[in-house]
Amino acid sequence: MVTSVPRLVIAAPSSGSGKTTVATGLMAAFAARGLAVSPHKVGPDYIDPGYHTLATGRAGRNLDAYLCGPELVAPLFLHGARGCDLAVVEGVMGLYDGAAGEGELASTAHVAKLLRAPVVLVVDASSQSRSVAALVHGFASWDPEVRVGGVILNKVGSDRHEALLREALDASGVPVLGALRRVEQVDVPSRHLGLVPVAERRAAAVDAVAAMAAQVVRGCDLDALEALGRSAGALPGGSAPWTPESPTHDHPSRSAEKRAPVVAVAGGEAFTFSYAEHTELLAAAGAEVVSFDPLHDEQLPDGTAGLVIGGGFPEVYAAELSANEPLRKAVADLALSGAPMAAECAGLLYLCRELDGRPMCGVLDATARMSERLTLGYRDAVAVGDSVLAAAGTRMRGHEFHRTVVEPGAGAAPAWGVRAPVRRVEGFVQQGVHASYLHTHWASEPGVARRFVERCRTS
């Protein structure tokens, strides 16, 4: 069993330092060298992995010690990195920033320690020279279990500036593995929830990834970075790749009497937030997973027995989603039939009666609207009652990330009871529908996918 995949974690002292540019550029640069590169992202972010997928040709995967638990980080990493020559893991926020009030939990440093991976620190050097040595020394010495194996200097102003930075870092013991010029930053547009997803700007995103790769090739020592990645030893003892297959669950190929229900999964520009493991779990549980685009498809896939609508940006596409009346009616009719539906965040908005005054599917007697307030954070949740996803009392961890409000915030039968930031109930359970703002990672509770597919099979 391979447990020593060469690997690098790309971290920074704070957000905005250039992690995404460096990590994505490195992924693309190493892929261009002929390496099979496995892309990963620390935390619940859905958007950066889309750029990672473009850079490597492999599914970008998340490593979240809060949503999935520390014990699943290495197995999920090995699952994603199977057959790869090198893995590049992009961090989240600052190196030591974790879940609020939880110490190091879910921080980049925590994940680096769980993976026993060397860290490359991306430093915004635009407003400093000699002070960079104190900054790097502090981050490298803060936790002796975190191995900071190199620094990439970002937003460097000139050759003279670079020389001053390198001279200052000579005595730090942390080698400089790259320097990127300030004038060459790649422009990747953002909006209210971060970068614009790849699916909404594919041609421009391809160009952006190519520009990131070119910038990294010009400014970084790829040989030294690859060697650092190869210096990572074996993962913690007992680590085995995660698998969507349950050892106690009959695979459909071994259960001819069980039909494979069609589970339609929303995609396209409006619904871009999903974890690769969700569709893998659905397929392993016996479903035929078929994607559809609520912006353009006027009917659900033939034989649809269940519907999964994940996160995304329906608020950006409200007019187009509303104009697709045939599909809105098909979704409403499917819900009326009692078919299982799992909707998260964007999916919740789409199932409402209206979004910003525009008609949506009308499955839920609720309205949704944009808000100035950002709702963001991890949540501990418990299933209030039985649903197509979970039995009452099932505990899961989730994440909220939105600038919208749904009124009312919960139905007569709520989806979850949530502890933080205040105790409340939220979401909707009615007939076969489970709709909530909460993003969850089903790998932490594989029974969710199996339960959903079984309900699709019997509904």
N, C-alpha and C positions, 0 to 999 in steps of 0.2 A: 504494500500500500504506500503510495507516494504522499509523504507529509512534509516535504521540503521544497515546495514551490518557491523559486526565487521571487522576492517581493520587495516593494518600496511603499512607504506611506508618505504622501505629500501633505505637509502640514504648514501652518503659519502662526505667527503670534496673534493675529486677529483676522476677522473677516475683512475682505477688501484688499488683501495683500497680493492676490494673483494666483491663488491655489488652482482655480479652474483652468486658467490659461496654461499654467505649467503642467498640471496633471494631464489635461487633454492633449496638449502638445507632445508630452513625453509618450503617451499611449500611441499617438499617430506616428511619431518618429520611430519608435521601436518597431511598430508594425511594418513600417516602410522598409526596415532592415530585414524583414522576413521572419520576425519573431511572432509567435502566437501570443498575443497580449490579453490578459484577463483584466477587465475594468471593474473597479469597485468604488463605492461611495459610502463614507461613514454617515450614519444618520438617516432620517426619513425623506431626504430630498428626492424628488422624482425627475427634476429637469436636467440636472447635470448628467445623470446616467444616459440620457438621450444623446448628448454630445459624445460621451464615452463610447457609445455603440457605434456612432459614425466613425470615430477614430480607429476602432479596432475590428469592427465587423462581428463583434460578439455582444450578447446582451449585457448591458450595464446592470450591476447588481448592488444592492444596499447591504451594509453591515451595521445593524443597529442593536446595540447591547441593551437598550431599554425595551424596545418593542419585542425582541425575540429572546432576550436573556443572554448573559455573557456566555453561557454554555453552548449556544448555537452559533456564535460568531465564527469560530474556526471551522466547524462542519459546513456552514453555508459558504465560507470562503473556498474551501476545498471543492465543493460542488461546482461553484462557478469557474474555478481555475483548472478543472480537470482537463488534461491534455495541453496545457499552456506552458510556454517557455518562461514567462515572466508575468507577474501581477503588479498592477499599479493601483494603489488605493488613495483616492482623494479624501482628505479630512474634512471636518466641519468646523466652522467658527475658528476660535483660537485653539491651539494645541491642547490646552488643559481645560477647555470649557465643556462641561457636561450638562446633563439634565439638571434643571434648577433644583437646588436643595438636596441633590443626591451625590455630592462630591464628584469623583471622577467618572461616575457611571455614564456610559455612552459618549464620552469624549473621544477625540482622536487619540489621545495618549492611552486611554483605556483599551481601545481597539488595537493599537500598535502593540501593547503589552500582551494582549490575548493572542495576537498573531506572531509574537516575537519577531517583529519586523523593524528594520532600520527606518528612521524618520529623516526625511529631507525637509529642512525648514525654508520656506519661501518668505523672504524678508523684503518689505517695502522700504527701500533705501533712499527714497526721494528726498527726505528732509534730514538726513544724518550722514555722518562720516565715521569718526572714531567711536561714537556711541554705539554703533552696530555691534562692536565686540562685547560690550556689557549686556546688550539685549540677548545676543546669541548665547553668551555664557550663562545667563540667568535661565534661559529655557533649557539649555543642555544639562544643567546641574540640578534643576528643580526636583526631578524624580530620577534617581539612579537606575530605575528599571526601564526608563525610556531611553533608547539609544539614538541620539541625534547624530547621524552619520555624515551629514553634509549640509551646506547652505547654498541656496540659489538666490542671488541678489536681484531684485526686481526694480524696475523704474530707475535704473542707473542713468545719470545725466550725461556723462562724458567719459572719455578714457581716463582723464585725470581723477574724476570722481571714483571710478572703478578701482584705480590704483590705490587711492586712499582707503577705500573699504577693504581691499585685500590685505593691505599692510596692517590695518587695525585687527583683522581676523587672524593674522599669522600666529599670534600667541595664544589663540583660543583653543587650539587643538581640534577645531572643527573645520574641515577643508571646504573651500569654496568650489562648488561643482558647476557653477554657471552664473552668468550675469546678463540680464536682459535690459536693453535700452528703454528709457522712458518714452521715447518718441515712437516706439514701434508697437504699442499696445494694440491688441486686437479688439475691434469694436463689436461687442455682442449686445444687442438691445435688451433692455429690461423694461418691466412694467410693475404693476402693483404687487405681484407675488414673486418677483425675481426675474431671471432670464426668460426670454421668450422661447418656448419649447421648440425642438427640432422640427416636429411635425408641422408647425405653422410657417416655417421658413427654410424648407429643406435645402434648396439650392444655395441660399445665402449661408446656411449653417455648414454645408460642405465646404464652401469657400473659407468660412471662419476657422474651421478645424484645420484646413490646409495652412492657413496663415499662422495659427498657433504652432503647428508642427515646424514650419519654416523658422519661426522665431526661436523655438527651443533648439533646433539644430544649429542655428547660428551662434547661440549664446551659451549652450550647455555642453559639458563633457559627457557625451553619451556612454563612452566606454567606461568611465569611472562610475557613472550612475548604474550601469548594468552590473558592474563588478560589485558595487555595494549591495544591489538586490540579491546577487548570488551568494553574498556572505551570510544571508539569513539562514539559520539552522533549521532543524526539524521543528514542526509545530508541537505544542504540548502533547505529552504521551496520551494515547488513547483517542486522539482526534481521528475521526473517519468522515468522509464526505457525507453531507446531508443527502437524503433521498426523499422524493415525494411519495415513494411507495411505502405503504404501511405493512409491517411484517405480519399483521393479523388481518389484512384486508385482501380479499380475492381480487386479483387483476381481471379485467373484463375478458381478456383472452382465455382465461381459465374458468370463466363462468358464462358459458354459451347461453344459458337461460336468461341472463340479464341483458336487456337491450342497452345500447349506449345513447343516453338522452343528449339532445343537442343543447348546449349551453352557449348562448349568444353573448359575446363580450364587446362592449362599446369601445370604439377607437376613433381614429381620425383626429382632426385638429382640435376639436372641442373636448375630447376625453383622452388625455395623454398620460394621466397618472395611474400607474399600475406597477406591481411587482411581478417579475418574471415567474417567481415561484407560485403565484396564484393560479396561472393557467396550467403549470406543471402539476399542481395538486389536483386541479379539476380533472385533467386528463388521466392522472394516475388513479383517481377515484372512479373512472369509467365513463367520463363524459366525452362527447365529441365537441370540442371547443371551436367555435366559428366566430370570427370577428365581423363587426358591422360598423358603419359610419352613420351616426344619427344626423349628420349634416346633409348627406347625399343619398343614402339608401331610403327608399320609400316603403320598404317592407322589411320585416325581420327575416333572418335566415329561415329557409324551409325547415319545418319540423321543430322550431324553437320550443323547448320545454322549460327553459329557465333563462334568466337574464341577469348579467352582472354589469353594472354601470359604475365605473370607478371615478376618480377625481379628474380635474381638468379646469377648463375655463369656459363654462357655458355662458357666463355673464358677458364674455367678449363676443360670443356668437348667438346671443339671445334672439336676434331678429331672424337669422337663418334657421335656427332650431325651431322657432315658432312657425316659420313659413312651411316647414316640412310637415304639413298636417296629416298626410297619410301615415307617416311613421308614428307620430304622436298618438293617433287613434289605435294603431296596431299595438303599441305599448300599453295603452289604457285597457284595450280588450284583453290582452294577455294577463294583466293584473286582475281583471274582473273574473277571469277563469280560475283564479287561485294559483296560478303558476308561481314558482319561487322566483323572487327578485331580490338581489343584494345590491344596494346603492350606497355609495360613499361620497359625501361632500358634493361634488358636481352632480353625481347621480341623484342625490337628494333634491337638489335644485330642479333638475330636469323632471322629476316626478311630481313637483308641486303644481298647484293650479296655475300660477303665473310667476314669471321672473322679470322684475323691473317693469311690470305692467303688460308684459307680452305673454300670451297663452302658452303654457307648457303641456305636459301630458295629463294633468288633472287626476293623477292616481291618488295624491294626498290632498286633503282639504287644508292647504297651507299656501302662503305666498312667500316669495323670496325677493330680496332686493339687495343692491350693493350698499356697502356701509363704508364710512371713513375709518372705522376702527378695525385694526388687525387683530384677529384671534389666532393665537399661536401657542403651542406647547404640548408636552406629553400629558397623557391622561391615564389614570387607572380606572377601569370600567368593569361593571358586572352586569350580566344580562338580567333584566328585570323580570322577564317572562320567557316562555318557550317561543322560539322562532325557527325559521328555516335554516338559520345559521348556528344557533346555540340553544342549549337547554337553559332554563332558568338557573341562575347562580353561577353560570360559566364566567370565569374571570379572564379578562384580556387587557392588554395595554394598547393604547392607541395614541394618535397624534392629530391635533387640529391645526389647520393652516388655511385661513380664508378671510376675506373682507366682505362677507355677505351676512345677512340675517334672515332666518326663516321664522315666520310667525304663524301659528304658535311654534315654540321650540320643541315641543313633544306632543305626541298624540295621546289618545285615551290609553293606549298600551305603548309605553315608551320602549325604545330599543335598549338603552343603557342607563344605569345609574353611574354617575361620574363623581369621583371624589375631589378632583382638583380642577381649577383653583378654588371652587366652592362646591359643596354638595348639591347636586341637581340631577334631574333626569332629562334625557334628550333623545330625539329620534322617534321613529314610528315603526310599529309592528302591526300590520293588518293583513288578514288572509295570508298570502304567501310572501308579502313584502316586508323586507327589513331595510330601512333607510335611516341614515345617520350622518352626521358631520364627521364622525370618527374614522380616520384611516387606520386600519389594522393590518398586521402582517400575519397571514394565515400559517406560515411555517411555525409560528409559536404555538399554534393550536390546530394541527392538521385535521382534527375531527370536524372543524368548520366546513371544509371543502367536502369531506365525505358525507356529512349530514345534508349539505345542500344538494349534492348530486343524487343522493338517495331520494330526497323529496322530489327532485325533477323526475326521477324514474317512476315514482308512485302517484304523482299528482294528476 
